[in-house]
Amino acid sequence: MQTQENKKWFLAGMRHGVPIGLGYFAVAFTLGITAKSIGLTPLQAALMSFTMHASAGEFAAMTVIAAGSGYLDMAITQLVINLRYLLMSCALSQKVSERVRFPHRFFISYFITDEIFGISSTVPGELNPWYTYGAACVASPGWVLGTFLGAVVGNILPANVASAMNVALYGMFLAIIIPPARKNKVIAVIVLVSMLASSIFTLLADIIPLSSGMRILVLTVVIAGIAAYVHPVEEKEANADES
């Protein structure tokens, strides 16, 4: 019975992961082009994508590599930029049943990206690890293959075409946040406030010199904290979602 349930969730994750994988493939082309421009081989670029699954982190890593900086600079840069994944892991841990063992929790955290976190966090009730696995088994190959091919043939593409492929990433974000925002006015308000606050921080970058990763971290903690205090999720609401 449990096997059938896991299979159902795995297939659901695969269906939802297909558009993410296609978007990743397009976006990763630009990443592969950048990797080739700093001297990385296609295999090295693909290995980086497979082990990191983080676009901003990988672009930052390539900047550090191109500058010839040391391991300490690389570690600090990645810590700051990718710190938001710690918050995502903590959030998803609240949706996973206490019966789920450590190996499943470990692999869920390994495959967390902004988009996979988005679809996993909107699953009604508890999160079955096999849902995340299903999404990841489609999305991750798209990211890795896109990086590899970008490093191999990416320079053949015109610069404006390669740059336009990044639009796919924003399309994925909209596809993730719009459906729950239409169903819940509180989520819609939080999304709008987050977009407005992020825009203000960007415009005030000279006054508030925060990196993009740290900006996301600060806004996430502050806005999510205020939202949780003003509109906490009651137990009866959680039970209703699970049913």
Summary of the structure (lengths in Angstrom):
residues: 243
radius of gyration: 18.9
end to end distance: 18.5
largest distance: 57.6
contacts: 729
relative contact order: 0.15
helix: 80%
strand: 0%
